[in-house]
C-alpha cells in the first residue's frame, strides 16, 4: 500500500448516474446565482462585523505565553521526532513515516486544523520557534527585520514554495522517495529561516508557504478575532473570508492551489498514464508532468483573471485590481476541492502515517500501543457515502464561492453593471464545478 495512492473512487461509486451529478451540480450553482441576483442586491458580508464573543477565558488561554510556548515546544519536538525518521529511519517510503507526515498530516491535515482552530501554523511553525529562540539569544525583537519585506513581493515567495511542494508531489519521478522529501524539508527550513532572519516575522506571514496556506484555510473558520477588542468569537465564515488581504500574487496563490489539486485528479486518468509511459523514461515523465501541472495552474489563473476583468463600467486601474479583489471567492472552492480530493487520503493514509510514527527508526518500537495497529478503512468500505460527501464538498465550496464573489461584486461594480459584470465569473465557476467533478469521478 503506497501513501501516494489517494483513493479517489470513481463514477460507479456515486448513488446517482454520473451525468446527473454533473448536470445537477451545474444547475444548482446557476440557480444559486439567480437567487442571489434578485435577493442580494446590496453588500451583506462585512469583515469588520463582530461575531459572538466566546468567554473571555478562551481568549486569555489561547493568548497565554504558557499555552503558546507549550504548543510551539511540542511542535518542535514533533519536528525533531520526524527528523529521526528522515535521517535515520528505513529508506523505503512504505516503512518510513516522513512521506506520510509530509503529504498527509502536514499538507492535508493543516487545512482541517486551520478550519477548526484558525491560523494554527503561526503557533506551530518550527521556523517561527527557532527564529524566536535565536532572537531571544541575541536580544532582539522577532518582528524587527534587518531589511524590509518589499510590498511588491506580496505572496510571491509563498507561491514559489507552494509550487515547489506540488511539483515534488505531482511532477517529480519519485515523490515518495525519503531522500527527496528530506531534501525538500531541509531546503524549506533553511530558506524560510533565513527569510525570517533577514525580513522578520513578516516573511513568515507572507513568504512561508505553509503559513500562507494555513491562513488562507482559516478564512473559512467559524473562529476568528473581533477587530475591536481582539477576542476570539464565533462568526459567519463568509464575513471573515473578505478579510483576506489582497497582495501581489493573490491570484497566482489561488491558481497554484486549485490548479494543482485538479491536476492531481487528472493524473489518475488512464490515457494520461499511457502518455507518460511513452514519455521516454523518468526525465521525460517528469517534464511531461511539469508541463501538465503548469497548464492546469495557468488555466485556473488566466481564466479567473479574464473573467474577473470582464466587468464593464470601470476605469482601467479599477479593472486591473478586480482579479485580486475577487480572488478570495476561490478560497471555498479550493477548500471544498481539497476535502473532496483528499478526504480518503487524510482519514486512511493519515492513520498509516501515525502508526509509522510510533516506530520512526523501524526497530520494532510499540509506542502508545500503535506498533501492531491496523488502518481502519472507514471510508473505502462505504464508497457510495464517501462519493456523496465528496460531491457535496465540491458543490458547497462552489456555492459559497459564488456567494462571496457576488457580494464583492455588488460592493465594487457600478450599479448598472452589477449583474452583467458577474456573468463571466459565473460561467467560469460553473466550468470549475463541472470540470472538478469530472476530474474526480470521470476517470
Secondary structure, DSSP 4 states (H G I P E B T S, - for coil): --TT------GGGSSS-HHHHHHHHHHHHHHHHHHHHHH--S----TT---EEPPHHHHHHHH-HHHHHHHHHHHHHHHHHHHHHHHHS-SSTTT-SHHHIIIIIITTHHHHHHHHHSSTHHHH-HHHHHHHHHHHHHT--TT--SSPPPGGGTTHHHHHHHHHHHHHHHTSTTTT-HHHHHHHHHHHHHHHHHHHHHHTHHHHHHH-HHHHHHHHHHTT-SEEE-TTT--EEE--HHHHHTTSPP-TTHHHHHHHHHHHHHHHHHTT-HHHHHHHHTS-HHHHHHHHHHHHHHHHHHHHHHHHHHHHTT--S--HHHHHHHHHHHGGGGHHHHHHHHHHHHHHIIIIIHHHHHHHHTTTTSS---GGG-TT-----TTTT-HHHHHHHHHHHHHHHHHHHHHHHHHHHHHHS-GGGTTGGGHHHHHHHHHHHHHHHHHHH--
